[in-house]
Amino acid sequence: MSRTLTRSEAQRRVDRSKASERRLAKWLVEHDGPDPTLMPGGGLATLTGRVGHLFQYDVPSLHYDGENKNIRVGSLWKVWKQITDIARSHGKEPLVRIEPTNEDARKYPKLHVITEQRHGELLAAERQVLALRAKSGILEP
């Protein structure tokens, strides 16, 4: 049985969703860099880096197109909490792999879910490698 949301409850959900999108946009642009074709504030993206008002996704960055979801994730969240607790107890990083089934398996790649902190670390390391390659004249990976 679902209940009808009051205007203030509905507005709080919308506000929370937009704030979550802004946090993702800020994080992606800070850690990955802005998309040069949609420069935040000077192009199609908002000052916070969001483009959801124009396109069917929320946030572009240099290497990613991001979609933010502020939703209940049910059993996936239970799995994430479990592996996060186990990984932390072993001094490791958590990872959840989601493999599409049926028709989706042919069309979409498998998904690896990692922490935001670990993703930031990987992007920073990637930038360092790219900078070293550029400095030494090696442009191909």
LUMMARMAR-344380 format. One line per 5 residues: number of its first residue (from 1); their letters; for each residue x, y, z of N, C-alpha, C, O. Coordinates in Angstrom, 2 decimals, always signed. Layout:
<pts>
NUM> A> X Y Z X Y Z X Y Z X Y Z; ...
</pts>
This chain:
<pts>
1> MSRTL> +0.84 -1.17 +0.00 +0.00 +0.00 +0.00 +0.89 +1.24 +0.00 +1.71 +1.41 +0.90; +0.75 +2.09 -0.98 +1.55 +3.30 -1.01 +0.73 +4.47 -0.51 -0.50 +4.50 -0.64; +1.41 +5.42 +0.07 +0.70 +6.59 +0.57 +1.03 +7.77 -0.32 +2.05 +7.78 -1.01; +0.19 +8.74 -0.30 +0.40 +9.95 -1.09 +1.34 +10.87 -0.33 +1.14 +11.13 +0.85; +2.35 +11.37 -1.03 +3.30 +12.28 -0.40 +2.72 +13.68 -0.33 +2.04 +14.13 -1.25
6> TRSEA> +3.00 +14.35 +0.76 +2.62 +15.76 +0.83 +3.56 +16.56 -0.05 +4.61 +16.06 -0.45; +3.19 +17.79 -0.36 +4.03 +18.65 -1.21 +5.41 +18.82 -0.60 +6.41 +18.77 -1.31; +5.49 +19.03 +0.71 +6.79 +19.25 +1.32 +7.64 +17.98 +1.30 +8.86 +18.07 +1.13; +7.02 +16.79 +1.47 +7.78 +15.54 +1.39 +8.29 +15.32 -0.03 +9.44 +14.93 -0.23; +7.45 +15.57 -1.00 +7.85 +15.41 -2.40 +8.96 +16.39 -2.76 +9.92 +16.02 -3.43
11> QRRVD> +8.84 +17.63 -2.32 +9.87 +18.63 -2.61 +11.19 +18.27 -1.94 +12.25 +18.47 -2.52; +11.13 +17.73 -0.71 +12.36 +17.30 -0.03 +13.06 +16.20 -0.81 +14.29 +16.18 -0.90; +12.28 +15.27 -1.38 +12.88 +14.20 -2.18 +13.53 +14.76 -3.44 +14.64 +14.35 -3.80; +12.87 +15.69 -4.10 +13.44 +16.31 -5.30 +14.71 +17.07 -4.92 +15.73 +16.96 -5.60; +14.66 +17.84 -3.83 +15.82 +18.60 -3.38 +16.99 +17.68 -3.05 +18.14 +17.96 -3.39
16> RSKAS> +16.69 +16.57 -2.37 +17.73 +15.60 -2.00 +18.34 +14.97 -3.25 +19.55 +14.75 -3.32; +17.50 +14.68 -4.24 +17.98 +14.10 -5.48 +18.90 +15.06 -6.24 +19.96 +14.67 -6.72; +18.48 +16.32 -6.34 +19.30 +17.32 -7.03 +20.62 +17.55 -6.30 +21.66 +17.71 -6.93; +20.58 +17.58 -4.96 +21.81 +17.76 -4.18 +22.75 +16.58 -4.41 +23.97 +16.76 -4.49; +22.20 +15.38 -4.52 +23.00 +14.19 -4.78 +23.64 +14.27 -6.17 +24.80 +13.91 -6.34
21> ERRLA> +22.89 +14.74 -7.17 +23.44 +14.94 -8.52 +24.58 +15.96 -8.49 +25.61 +15.75 -9.13; +24.40 +17.06 -7.75 +25.45 +18.08 -7.67 +26.71 +17.52 -7.02 +27.82 +17.85 -7.44; +26.55 +16.68 -6.00 +27.72 +16.08 -5.35 +28.48 +15.18 -6.33 +29.71 +15.23 -6.38; +27.75 +14.37 -7.12 +28.41 +13.53 -8.13 +29.12 +14.40 -9.16 +30.26 +14.13 -9.52; +28.44 +15.43 -9.64 +29.03 +16.31 -10.66 +30.32 +16.93 -10.14 +31.34 +16.93 -10.83
26> KWLVE> +30.27 +17.47 -8.95 +31.46 +18.11 -8.36 +32.58 +17.10 -8.20 +33.74 +17.39 -8.51; +32.24 +15.90 -7.73 +33.24 +14.87 -7.51 +33.88 +14.45 -8.83 +35.11 +14.37 -8.92; +33.07 +14.17 -9.85 +33.61 +13.71 -11.14 +34.49 +14.78 -11.78 +35.58 +14.47 -12.28; +34.03 +16.01 -11.78 +34.82 +17.08 -12.41 +36.12 +17.30 -11.63 +37.17 +17.53 -12.23; +36.05 +17.23 -10.31 +37.25 +17.40 -9.48 +38.26 +16.29 -9.69 +39.46 +16.55 -9.77
31> HDGPD> +37.78 +15.04 -9.77 +38.69 +13.89 -9.86 +39.05 +13.47 -11.28 +40.11 +12.89 -11.50; +38.19 +13.76 -12.24 +38.43 +13.32 -13.61 +38.66 +14.49 -14.57 +39.29 +14.32 -15.61; +38.17 +15.65 -14.23 +38.28 +16.82 -15.11 +36.99 +17.03 -15.89 +36.22 +16.09 -16.09; +36.77 +18.26 -16.32 +35.54 +18.56 -17.06 +35.58 +18.04 -18.49 +36.65 +17.86 -19.07; +34.43 +17.79 -19.03 +34.30 +17.44 -20.44 +34.55 +18.72 -21.23 +33.81 +19.69 -21.06
36> PTLMP> +35.57 +18.75 -22.08 +35.91 +20.00 -22.78 +34.82 +20.48 -23.74 +34.78 +21.66 -24.09; +33.94 +19.58 -24.17 +32.88 +20.00 -25.08 +31.66 +20.56 -24.36 +30.81 +21.20 -24.97; +31.56 +20.31 -23.05 +30.41 +20.77 -22.26 +30.88 +21.52 -21.02 +30.32 +21.33 -19.93; +31.88 +22.36 -21.16 +32.53 +23.03 -20.02 +31.52 +23.58 -19.02 +30.63 +24.35 -19.39; +31.65 +23.20 -17.74 +30.76 +23.73 -16.71 +30.79 +25.26 -16.65 +31.86 +25.86 -16.56
41> GGGLA> +29.62 +25.86 -16.70 +29.51 +27.31 -16.59 +29.74 +28.06 -17.89 +29.23 +29.17 -18.04; +30.47 +27.48 -18.83 +30.78 +28.18 -20.07 +30.23 +27.50 -21.30 +30.39 +27.99 -22.42; +29.59 +26.39 -21.10 +29.04 +25.64 -22.22 +27.63 +25.20 -21.91 +26.79 +26.01 -21.50; +27.36 +23.92 -22.10 +26.02 +23.41 -21.87 +25.80 +22.92 -20.44 +24.66 +22.84 -19.99; +26.87 +22.61 -19.74 +26.75 +22.13 -18.37 +26.53 +23.30 -17.42 +26.96 +24.42 -17.69
46> TLTGR> +25.85 +23.02 -16.30 +25.66 +24.05 -15.27 +26.99 +24.31 -14.58 +27.97 +23.61 -14.84; +27.03 +25.30 -13.73 +28.26 +25.59 -12.98 +28.72 +24.39 -12.16 +29.92 +24.22 -11.94; +27.79 +23.57 -11.72 +28.16 +22.38 -10.95 +28.52 +21.20 -11.84 +28.94 +20.16 -11.33; +28.37 +21.33 -13.16 +28.75 +20.27 -14.08 +27.61 +19.38 -14.53 +27.84 +18.39 -15.22; +26.39 +19.71 -14.14 +25.25 +18.86 -14.48 +24.70 +19.20 -15.87 +24.74 +20.35 -16.30
51> VGHLF> +24.18 +18.16 -16.57 +23.58 +18.36 -17.89 +22.22 +17.68 -18.01 +21.65 +17.62 -19.10; +21.70 +17.17 -16.90 +20.44 +16.43 -16.92 +19.26 +17.24 -17.43 +18.27 +16.67 -17.89; +19.37 +18.57 -17.36 +18.30 +19.42 -17.86 +18.23 +19.42 -19.39 +17.24 +19.85 -19.97; +19.29 +18.93 -20.04 +19.35 +18.91 -21.50 +19.41 +17.49 -22.10 +18.86 +17.24 -23.17; +20.08 +16.59 -21.40 +20.34 +15.26 -21.94 +19.71 +14.18 -21.06 +19.09 +14.49 -20.05
56> QYDVP> +19.87 +12.93 -21.46 +19.28 +11.83 -20.70 +20.28 +11.20 -19.74 +20.20 +10.01 -19.45; +21.20 +11.98 -19.24 +22.12 +11.55 -18.18 +22.48 +12.79 -17.37 +22.24 +13.91 -17.80; +23.08 +12.56 -16.21 +23.25 +13.67 -15.27 +24.55 +14.45 -15.43 +24.53 +15.68 -15.43; +25.67 +13.75 -15.55 +26.96 +14.42 -15.40 +27.99 +13.92 -16.41 +28.24 +12.72 -16.48; +28.58 +14.81 -17.18 +29.73 +14.44 -18.02 +31.03 +14.84 -17.32 +31.07 +15.82 -16.58
61> SLHYD> +32.07 +14.08 -17.57 +33.42 +14.49 -17.16 +34.34 +14.11 -18.31 +33.87 +13.69 -19.37; +35.61 +14.25 -18.11 +36.56 +13.98 -19.19 +36.41 +12.55 -19.74 +36.40 +12.37 -20.96; +36.30 +11.55 -18.86 +36.25 +10.16 -19.30 +34.94 +9.44 -18.99 +34.78 +8.28 -19.38; +34.01 +10.09 -18.30 +32.79 +9.42 -17.86 +31.55 +10.21 -18.23 +31.58 +11.44 -18.29; +30.46 +9.51 -18.47 +29.12 +10.07 -18.47 +28.43 +9.41 -17.28 +28.29 +8.18 -17.26
66> GENKN> +28.01 +10.19 -16.31 +27.49 +9.63 -15.07 +26.00 +9.82 -14.91 +25.42 +10.83 -15.31; +25.39 +8.84 -14.32 +23.98 +8.90 -13.95 +23.90 +8.68 -12.45 +24.39 +7.67 -11.94; +23.30 +9.61 -11.76 +23.18 +9.53 -10.31 +21.79 +9.02 -9.94 +20.79 +9.48 -10.49; +21.72 +8.07 -9.04 +20.44 +7.57 -8.54 +20.45 +7.65 -7.03 +21.34 +7.12 -6.37; +19.45 +8.30 -6.50 +19.27 +8.40 -5.05 +18.02 +7.59 -4.72 +16.96 +8.15 -4.44
71> IRVGS> +18.18 +6.27 -4.76 +17.03 +5.37 -4.63 +17.33 +4.26 -3.63 +18.49 +4.05 -3.24; +16.31 +3.55 -3.23 +16.50 +2.36 -2.40 +17.04 +1.26 -3.31 +16.54 +1.06 -4.42; +18.04 +0.55 -2.83 +18.63 -0.49 -3.66 +18.42 -1.89 -3.11 +18.92 -2.86 -3.69; +17.71 -2.01 -2.03 +17.29 -3.32 -1.52 +18.41 -4.31 -1.33 +19.37 -4.06 -0.59; +18.29 -5.47 -2.00 +19.24 -6.57 -1.78 +20.65 -6.21 -2.20 +21.62 -6.70 -1.62
76> LWKVW> +20.80 -5.35 -3.21 +22.14 -4.94 -3.60 +22.83 -4.22 -2.45 +24.03 -4.42 -2.22; +22.10 -3.40 -1.72 +22.69 -2.67 -0.59 +23.12 -3.63 +0.50 +24.16 -3.42 +1.13; +22.35 -4.69 +0.74 +22.73 -5.70 +1.74 +24.04 -6.37 +1.33 +24.91 -6.60 +2.16; +24.16 -6.70 +0.05 +25.39 -7.32 -0.46 +26.56 -6.35 -0.31 +27.65 -6.74 +0.11; +26.34 -5.07 -0.66 +27.41 -4.07 -0.57 +27.87 -3.91 +0.88 +29.07 -3.86 +1.14
81> KQITD> +26.95 -3.82 +1.82 +27.31 -3.68 +3.23 +28.10 -4.90 +3.71 +29.07 -4.77 +4.44; +27.66 -6.08 +3.29 +28.33 -7.31 +3.70 +29.77 -7.35 +3.20 +30.69 -7.58 +3.98; +29.98 -7.12 +1.90 +31.35 -7.22 +1.37 +32.21 -6.06 +1.86 +33.42 -6.23 +2.02; +31.62 -4.90 +2.10 +32.39 -3.78 +2.64 +32.90 -4.12 +4.03 +34.07 -3.87 +4.34; +32.06 -4.68 +4.88 +32.49 -5.08 +6.23 +33.58 -6.14 +6.17 +34.56 -6.07 +6.90
86> IARSH> +33.41 -7.14 +5.30 +34.40 -8.21 +5.18 +35.72 -7.65 +4.66 +36.78 -7.94 +5.21; +35.66 -6.85 +3.59 +36.88 -6.29 +3.01 +37.62 -5.42 +4.02 +38.84 -5.53 +4.16; +36.89 -4.57 +4.73 +37.53 -3.72 +5.75 +38.22 -4.56 +6.82 +39.32 -4.23 +7.26; +37.56 -5.65 +7.24 +38.17 -6.49 +8.28 +39.46 -7.14 +7.79 +40.30 -7.52 +8.60; +39.62 -7.27 +6.48 +40.84 -7.84 +5.89 +41.79 -6.78 +5.38 +42.84 -7.10 +4.81
91> GKEPL> +41.44 -5.50 +5.58 +42.30 -4.42 +5.10 +42.30 -4.29 +3.58 +43.31 -3.89 +3.00; +41.19 -4.62 +2.95 +41.09 -4.59 +1.50 +39.97 -3.68 +1.04 +39.22 -3.14 +1.86; +39.87 -3.49 -0.28 +38.81 -2.69 -0.89 +37.63 -3.59 -1.26 +37.85 -4.70 -1.75; +36.40 -3.13 -1.05 +35.24 -3.93 -1.46 +34.97 -3.82 -2.96 +35.29 -2.81 -3.59; +34.38 -4.86 -3.51 +33.99 -4.88 -4.91 +32.75 -5.76 -5.05 +32.70 -6.87 -4.53
96> VRIEP> +31.75 -5.24 -5.75 +30.58 -6.04 -6.10 +30.53 -6.10 -7.62 +30.62 -5.07 -8.29; +30.39 -7.30 -8.16 +30.28 -7.49 -9.61 +28.83 -7.83 -9.92 +28.24 -8.72 -9.31; +28.27 -7.13 -10.88 +26.90 -7.39 -11.32 +26.98 -7.82 -12.77 +27.45 -7.08 -13.63; +26.51 -9.02 -13.02 +26.54 -9.56 -14.38 +25.14 -9.56 -14.95 +24.24 -10.19 -14.39; +24.93 -8.87 -16.07 +23.60 -8.86 -16.68 +23.20 -10.27 -17.11 +24.04 -11.12 -17.39
101> TNEDA> +21.90 -10.49 -17.16 +21.39 -11.80 -17.56 +20.58 -11.67 -18.85 +20.22 -10.57 -19.27; +20.32 -12.79 -19.44 +19.45 -12.88 -20.62 +19.93 -11.97 -21.76 +21.12 -11.93 -22.06; +19.01 -11.25 -22.37 +19.33 -10.37 -23.50 +20.32 -9.28 -23.11 +21.17 -8.90 -23.92; +20.22 -8.78 -21.89 +21.12 -7.71 -21.46 +22.57 -8.15 -21.46 +23.46 -7.32 -21.65; +22.83 -9.43 -21.25 +24.20 -9.93 -21.20 +24.93 -9.72 -22.52 +26.15 -9.54 -22.54
106> RKYPK> +24.20 -9.74 -23.62 +24.82 -9.53 -24.93 +25.03 -8.05 -25.24 +25.93 -7.70 -26.00; +24.22 -7.20 -24.66 +24.25 -5.77 -24.99 +25.03 -4.90 -24.01 +25.52 -3.84 -24.39; +25.15 -5.34 -22.76 +25.72 -4.47 -21.74 +26.87 -5.14 -21.01 +26.82 -6.35 -20.77; +27.89 -4.37 -20.66 +29.04 -4.95 -19.95 +28.71 -5.28 -18.50 +27.76 -4.76 -17.92; +29.53 -6.14 -17.94 +29.42 -6.44 -16.51 +29.76 -5.17 -15.74 +30.48 -4.30 -16.24
111> LHVIT> +29.26 -5.06 -14.54 +29.43 -3.87 -13.72 +30.25 -4.21 -12.49 +29.95 -5.18 -11.79; +31.28 -3.43 -12.22 +32.04 -3.55 -10.98 +31.74 -2.31 -10.16 +31.93 -1.19 -10.63; +31.28 -2.51 -8.93 +30.97 -1.40 -8.04 +32.11 -1.30 -7.03 +32.43 -2.27 -6.34; +32.73 -0.12 -6.95 +33.81 +0.14 -6.00 +33.46 +1.40 -5.21 +32.50 +2.10 -5.54; +34.23 +1.68 -4.18 +33.95 +2.87 -3.37 +34.36 +4.14 -4.11 +35.22 +4.11 -4.99
116> EQRHG> +33.73 +5.24 -3.73 +34.08 +6.53 -4.31 +35.53 +6.88 -4.01 +36.23 +7.41 -4.87; +35.99 +6.58 -2.80 +37.38 +6.86 -2.44 +38.35 +6.10 -3.33 +39.32 +6.67 -3.83; +38.09 +4.81 -3.54 +38.98 +3.99 -4.38 +38.95 +4.49 -5.82 +39.98 +4.53 -6.48; +37.78 +4.86 -6.31 +37.68 +5.39 -7.66 +38.53 +6.66 -7.79 +39.23 +6.83 -8.78; +38.48 +7.54 -6.78 +39.30 +8.75 -6.78 +40.78 +8.43 -6.82 +41.55 +9.07 -7.53
121> ELLAA> +41.18 +7.43 -6.04 +42.58 +7.01 -6.03 +43.02 +6.50 -7.40 +44.11 +6.82 -7.87; +42.17 +5.72 -8.05 +42.49 +5.19 -9.37 +42.58 +6.30 -10.42 +43.46 +6.27 -11.27; +41.68 +7.26 -10.35 +41.74 +8.39 -11.29 +43.00 +9.22 -11.08 +43.61 +9.67 -12.05; +43.39 +9.44 -9.83 +44.62 +10.20 -9.54 +45.83 +9.46 -10.08 +46.72 +10.07 -10.66; +45.88 +8.15 -9.88 +47.00 +7.35 -10.40 +47.03 +7.39 -11.92 +48.11 +7.49 -12.52
126> ERQVL> +45.87 +7.31 -12.55 +45.79 +7.38 -14.00 +46.32 +8.73 -14.51 +47.06 +8.77 -15.50; +45.93 +9.82 -13.85 +46.43 +11.15 -14.24 +47.95 +11.23 -14.12 +48.61 +11.84 -14.97; +48.51 +10.64 -13.07 +49.97 +10.65 -12.90 +50.66 +9.89 -14.03 +51.67 +10.36 -14.56; +50.12 +8.75 -14.39 +50.70 +7.95 -15.49 +50.62 +8.73 -16.80 +51.59 +8.78 -17.56; +49.46 +9.33 -17.07 +49.31 +10.11 -18.30 +50.26 +11.30 -18.33 +50.81 +11.62 -19.38
131> ALRAK> +50.44 +11.96 -17.20 +51.36 +13.10 -17.14 +52.80 +12.65 -17.39 +53.55 +13.32 -18.10; +53.19 +11.51 -16.82 +54.54 +10.98 -17.04 +54.74 +10.60 -18.50 +55.80 +10.85 -19.08; +53.73 +9.99 -19.10 +53.83 +9.63 -20.52 +53.96 +10.89 -21.39 +54.78 +10.93 -22.31; +53.17 +11.87 -21.11 +53.22 +13.11 -21.90 +54.58 +13.78 -21.73 +55.14 +14.29 -22.70; +55.10 +13.79 -20.53 +56.40 +14.42 -20.25 +57.53 +13.70 -20.99 +58.48 +14.33 -21.44
136> SGILE> +57.41 +12.36 -21.11 +58.43 +11.59 -21.77 +58.19 +11.40 -23.26 +58.99 +10.76 -23.96; +57.08 +11.96 -23.75 +56.76 +11.86 -25.17 +56.06 +10.60 -25.58 +55.90 +10.35 -26.78; +55.64 +9.78 -24.61 +54.92 +8.55 -24.91 +53.43 +8.87 -24.86 +52.89 +9.11 -23.78; +52.77 +8.88 -26.00 +51.38 +9.24 -26.04 +50.44 +8.05 -26.08 +49.28 +8.17 -25.68; +50.92 +6.92 -26.54 +50.09 +5.70 -26.61 +50.24 +4.90 -25.33 +51.32 +4.87 -24.74
141> P> +49.17 +4.25 -24.88 +49.25 +3.40 -23.66 +50.06 +2.15 -23.90 +50.23 +1.34 -22.98
</pts>
